[in-house]
Each structure stands twice: as structure tokens, then as C-alpha cells.
Amino acid sequence: MWRDFIFNKPDGTVPDRVIPVQPLTREDLLAAPDNSVWRLGHSSLVFKLNGEFWLTDPVFSQRASPVQWAGPKRFHAPPISIEALPPIKVVVLSHNHYDHLDHAAICQLQHKVEQFIMPLGVGATLVRWGVAPGKVRELDWWDELSIAGVQAIATPAQHFSGRGLSDGNRTLWCSWVLKSGDLTVFFSGDTGYFDGFHEIGERHGPFDIAFLETGAYNPRWQYVHMLPQQTLQAFLDLKGRWLYPIHNGTFDLSMHTWEDPFEQISRLAQEHAVALATPQMGEPLNMAEPHAGSAWWRER
């Protein structure tokens, strides 16, 4: 697998055009209504819930890698810088892989974040990086907490963890359910397809919008990253109303073309009459009244 990834990469895994990004300002975020969401890239999302900002898996570095001179390089800049972000109530982490847990971003963010919530074991890494221990909350699967009127539940996922050669699966990974008033959303983190989606749907669904991994897939590692048809089935299991595909469009992490996740999930959503939202990076979406967005990946 690694030999193919290094030596047999097909054409088209990196865009041959500039990806459209809608620039964001602090004023844009502050003026937006509650229940807004913006995608900053990959699996990094900003939610505005009860007047506070929540940020998922923040990755702002140029490369998703242990070093910044090698490894998968961003296709586009984030729509907003860390410096321009308003105060963040909560950073939500799904696991410790480099494309979800960015050392430089955590170090820059820590002074404007009130709390970091994450699966078991990940907290020690943040504390080692300088985050105050009192800001760190670790949860096991099905644990929940309430912060500023938002209920956060750590839910199962089928994945793995590790940042080096000696720490494989020493920390947990998870998906997340967030409930704010009448709004219920699901954030998948990274996961293969498994029967846990049905249980999450039974316990906490239906979901107004499900942010589901759709990218970096391959049949050889579908146990830990869903294929597009599995993403569609996971959405149905969750009893979702709108599907918002994430984990795509920012890094080259597989053998498929960079736009394949969008084309595949768009086709599947149309075939199964699933409401699909594909906003541009930085484009606001009202989660209470979502819109479809556009096929921006086809623009030249």
C-alpha cells in the first residue's frame, strides 16, 4: 500500500486549478446568526451555537505531517487565520492523527479557547504542548457534558490512533453529537462503516445535519475510512436530514482524484433522494435551514 502511495500515484490527486475559498473575517462570524457553520478545510468546522463558537479538528498548517518540509500539502489556504478568529468556547477533537490534531494550531489557539474536549488519552498531548490542564476534558464513548447550553456526546467510531511508531492505538478516537436547542448535528471524525452508526441514530437521531467523512478512501483501508457508498449508508443509519461531506478538498491522502469524493457522493445522494450540502470553503450555512451549495469543484 505504501509503495503504491509513494511510487504509483495516479494523475489528478492534486487540483490543477485554484480552489474557490470565501474569505472570512471576525466580523462575519460575530454578525452571523446562531446555528451557522463554516468549513475551513478538511474536517475543520466552525459552529456558532448559543452565541458561542465551537471549532472541530482545527488544522491550519501547510502540511498534515510531523514536519512542514514534507508530507501532504494544503490545496488552499484557510478562509480565516487563527489570529482573526473570535474567542472559541470549545475545540472538539476526534483523534490524534496529524490531519486532525495540528500541533502549531493548538499552540496558537490555546490562549483564545476556553475548553478542549477529546477522547480518552489525547489530553496528555495537549498538556505537553502547553495547554492548561484545567482546559482539557477527556470523554469515553457515550460520555456527555454540557457547556454553555450545548450538549456534547462522544460517540463510537471505527478507526485507529497514533502519531509515531510507538504509540499506536494508545489513545481513543470518537465521533461527536452536538445538541443545541432544537438542533442536533453529527460530526464523524474519521471512521470506517460499522453498525455503530445505527446505534447512534437510534440513541440520538434524527440529525438535522450530519458532517460525514467522504474522502481519503480506498478499498484497501475501508475498515478505517468509509467509501462513498458507505458514507451514504451511514447517513441513512443516522436518520440524517442533510448530508454535509467533509474530509476532502484540502489534502492529498489517497489514490482517488481530488474531486472524486464530491462527484461520488453527489451521484449517490441524487440516486437516493438525499439532501446534500456542498458549500465552498468559508461559505456560511444555516444548519436550521440548509441550502445545497454548488458544484464548486467543477469550476475553472
N, C-alpha and C positions, 0 to 999 in steps of 0.2 A: 504493500500500500504506500509506504513512504517513498519507495523507489519510483513508483508511478507519479506520485505527487511532485517529486523533485525533477525527474527527467522526462516524463511523458505528459506534461501539461498540455491540454488542447488549447487552441486559439479561442479567444472570446471570454476568458475568465475575468479579464480586467476590461473596464469600459474603454471604448475608442472615442468617447465624447465627454463633454463636461456634464456631470450630473446636476440637474437643476436643484438648487437649495434656496429656500426662502429665508433670508436673514431675519434674525430675531433680536429684539432689544429688551432690556429690563422693563422698559415702559410697556412694551407689548404684553409681556407676561402679567404685569401688575394690573393692566387695564382689562384683561380677559375675564370672562365670566367663570364662575365655578364650573367644574366638570369639563374643563378644557384639557386637551392633551396635545403635546408636540413631540414629534420624533426627532431626535438629534443625530441618529445614525445607529446602525446595527441593532442592539437591544436597549439603547439608552433613550428613555422616555421621560418627559416632564409632565406630571399631573398637577392640576390645580384643584384641590379638594378642600372644601370648607374654608376657603380663603388662604390656604397654606399650600406650599409647593413640595411635591414628592418627586424624587429622581431615582430611576431604576438603572442598575448596572452601568454607572457612568464611565464611559471610555472616551477620552478626549485626545489621547496621544496619537502620534502619527502612525505608529505601528502597534499591532496587537502581538507583543513579543516581549521576552525578557530584556531585550536590548533594542535601542532605537536606530541601529545601523543595519539591521536585518530583520526579516520576518514580514508578515502580511502588512501592506501599506494601505492607508486610507484612500478611498476613491474620491472623497470630498471632505472639505473642512466642516466642523460642527457649525450649525446655524448661529450659535452664540458661544462666547467664551465663558470659562469658569468665572473670570473676574466680573463679567457683566450679569451673571445670574443674581437674582434676588436671594435673600436668606432662604435656605432649604430646611423645611421641617424634618423630613426623613429621607435618607438614602436607603433604598431597598436593594439588597444584593441576593442573587440567586445561587452563586457558587464562585469558586476562586480561579477559574481559568482566565488567561490573560486578555481575552476579548470581552470579559465581563467585569473583571476586577483590575483596574488600572492604577498602579502604584502612584504615578505622578498626579493623576486626577484626585485620588483620595487625599494625598498630602496637600494639594491646593484647596480642596473643598472643605477640609475638616473644620476650619475656623468659621465657616458660614452654615454648618449643618448642626441641627440640634440633636438628632439621633440617627444612628445607623442600625438597621435591623438585617439579620442574616441567618443562614442555617448554622447548626452546631459546628464549632471548631474554627470558623472563619474569623471570629473576633480577635484571636491571638495575633493574627497577621496585621490587623488594623492597629492594634495597640503597639505592636513592634514598630509600625510606621509612624507612630506619634499621636494617634487618636486617643483622646482621653477615655479611660476605661468606663467612666460613667455615661458616655455617649453610645456605648456598644451594647446591643441586645441580641442574644442568640436564641433561636427557636428551633425546636424539633418539629417533625411533621405533625400537623394538626394542632400545634400550639397557636394561640392567638393573643393579640394585645390590642388595646385601643389607645390611639394617640390623636388628640385634637378632634375628636368626634369621628375618626375614621377607624374602622376595624380592619386589622391586617391578620391574615391567617396564612401560616406556612403550610403548603400542601405538597404532597409527594411529586416526584419526578423520577424518570429513569435515565440516569446519566452517570457521571463519574467526576472526580476532582483531582487536583494536583497542580503544582507549579514547578516541579522539578522531578529529578529521577528517584527521589527517596520519600516523597510524601503522597504517593498515590492513594486516593480514597481515604485519607486520614481526616478529611472534613466532609460535612454533609453538603448536599445540593438540594434545591427545592424549587417549586413554583409558588406563586402567591395569589391569594384572593384579597381584594380590597373592596370594602363596603363603605359607602359614604351616603347617608340618607337613603334615597330610593335607588341609588346607582350601585351596581355590582359589576366589577371587572375582574378579569383573569389575566395574569402575566405568567407565561410558561417558563421563562428562563430557557435552559437547554434541556431537551428530553427526547428520548425515543417514544414511540407509541406504546402504550401499555393500558391495562384495564383500570388503572388509577384514574384516568380521565372520567370514566363512567361514575366512579365513586365520588369524585369531586363535584361532578354535575348533580348527582343525587343529593349531596350534602349542602351544596352552596349555590347551585344553579336555580333558575336560568341566569345567564350572564348577559348584561346589556351589550358588552363588547369583550371579545377575547383577543388578547395580543399573543399570537401563537408563532413559535419558531417555524420559519419557512425559508430555509437556506442552509448552505454548508452541508448538504445531504449527499449521500452516496449509498447504493445498495449494500456496500461492504461494511458501513457503520450505521445502518438504520436502527440498530438496537439503542443507540445513544443520540441520534439526530433523525427526526422524522422525515420521511419522503413526503412530497406534496399531497399525495392521496391519503397519507396517514394524518397529516395536519387537518385535512378536511374531515376525516372521521373523528379526530379528537374534538374538533369544534362541534360536531353533531352530538358526541357523547356528553359534552359540557352543557348542552342545551343553550348554545350561544345564539344571540340575535344578530350581531355584526362581527365579522372576522376581520382583524387587522394583522396582516402578516409582518413579522419582524425577523431579525437575524439575517438580513440580506442587504444588498445595495451599498455596503461600506467596506468590507474586506473580502479578499480572495482566499477562501478557506476550503475549497473543494475542487472538483473536476468539471462541474457544470458551468455553462456560460453565466455571466453575472446577472443577466436579465431573466434567466430561466425560471427562478422561483416566482417571479411576478407573472410570467406567461402561464406557467403550470397552474398556479393557484387561481388565476383569473378564469382559465378554462374550466377548472373543476367547480368553482363557485357558480359559474353560469350553468353548467350541466345539472347542478343540484339545487338551483334556485337559492343560493346562499348570498346574503347581503355582504358585500366586500368593500372595505375602505382602504384605499391606497393613496393617502395624501403624500405630497412631496416632503422631503426633509425640511423641518421648520414650519410646515403649514399647520395652522391650528385646526383642531377637530373638536366639536362639541359632542361629548360622549352620550349625552342625553338625547341628542338629535343628530346622529352621524350623517355624513354625506359620503358618496362613493369616491371622491377624489378623481384622479385622471390616470391615464396610462402614460405617465411622465417618462418612464424608462424607454419609450419608443421615440421620444423627441430627439432631434438632431440639431 
